[in-house]
Amino acid sequence: MTRQKQRKVCKNGHVFFKSSDCNSCPTCDKENKPESGFLATLSAPARRALIHEGITTEEKLADRTKKEILALHGIGPASMPALMKALEDKGLIFKAE
C-alpha cells in the first residue's frame, strides 16, 4: 500500500510533498549543499546524518568506526566508498572496530 503524499512547508516557506514522515525540505537541502569537501560528495540524507552527529571534517570521521557510521540513519553501503576515499585523501582511516 502506497501512502499518499502530504503537502508540507519548511521553516523557510518552501512547499514540498512527501509520503514519509521526513520533514527535510528538498529545496533547503540543495541550497545548503557544500560546494567542496567530502560532504559535497554525499547524498543529502548521508550529509544530514553526519552533520547531525557533528561529523563535518575527515578527522572527526576518522574518530568513528565503519560500523558506527553505517548505523546512522541516512548512511548506507553506497556512501562508504566516498567516505573511505575522503579519509584516504587525508591519510586517515576509520577507527578500528
Phi, psi and omega in degrees: 000128181266133178281145179283143180289140179250144178284131179228156177229127180278174181296341179266002177090005178285134178263134178210165182237134179218146176265352179259178177278357181296130181255008181289135183270123180299324180293315178296321178302316179293319181292329184266000181292127178296149179277339180214175181091170185293332179294333180291340182273354186259160173292161180302315179299319179293317179298314179299319181299315180291315180298319178301327179272001180080016181265092184241359177227161178296326179296319178291326177295320181291345177280358182243156175274161175302319182298318178297319180292315180295338179283348181285136177294122181111345178255130177229178181303330181293338180279338188297318179302318179294321180292318180294322177295319178300317178293315181302318180298335179260003181074028183242167174220165175294153176300143179296146180296000000 
